[in-house]
Amino acid sequence: MKELLLITVLLVFMVATGALALFLRDLLASVILFSGFSFFAVLIYLTLGAPDVAFTEAVVGVVATTFFIAALRRLKRGSSR
């Protein structure tokens, strides 16, 4: 019962971070929330007893976040509204 509650809470946080990442206007904040989404996915996989999938998700999440931040650094961020 405790595991089901933990998975439910993690899933709610995961959906919330994913939805916020979609609707934020600041790209860096969106990338950070995407990283949080990946972190919650790792915790869910570990809770379900799949450490190999959790490790793969962690690596993919870190690499993707690094690439997104590197791409954002190359963009010119001006006040173009």
N, C-alpha and C positions, 0 to 999 in steps of 0.2 A: 504493500500500500504506500509506503514511504517513497519507493522508487517511482511509482506512478505519479505521485504528487510532484516529485522533483523533475521528472520529465515534462510534466505539464507546465510547471513554472518556467523551465528553460525554453520550452517551445513558445510560450507567450513572449518571453524576452527576445527570442530569435525573430519572431514575426514582427514585433515592435521595432527592433533595430532595422530590419529589412524595409519596413514601410517608411520609417523616418529617413533612411538612406535614399529612398526614391524621391521623396518630396523636398529635401533640403536644397537650397539654392547654392550654398557654399560647397564646392567640390571637395575640398580637403576634409570637411566635416563628414561628407558623404562617404569618403574613402575610409575614414576612421570608423564609422558605423558599419561599413562593410566588413572591416576587420573584426568588429564585435560580433557580427552575424556569424562569421566563420568560427570564432571562439565558442559561441553557444552551440554551434553544430558539433564541435569537437567534444564538448561536455556531454551532449546528448549521446554521441556515439560511445563514449566511455561508459556512460551509465547503462547503455544497452549491452555492453560487453563486447564491443568491437574495437579493440585498441589499434588494430592495423588500419582500419578505416579512419579512426580518429587521427592517427599519426599522418596519414596521407592528406587528410583535410587540413591539418595544421601546417604542413609544408606548403600545400597549394595556397592556403590563405596568406601565409607570410610572403611567398613569392609574388602573388598577385598584388598584395598591398604595397610591396616594395616597387613593383613596376608602375602601379598607379601613381604613387607619390613621385617617382622619378619623372613620369610623364607630366604631372602637374607642375613640377619645377621648371620644365621646359616651356610651359605656356606663359604667354605674357598676360599678367593679371592687371588689367587696368580698370578704369571706371567707365566701361562701355555698357550703358543701360539703355 
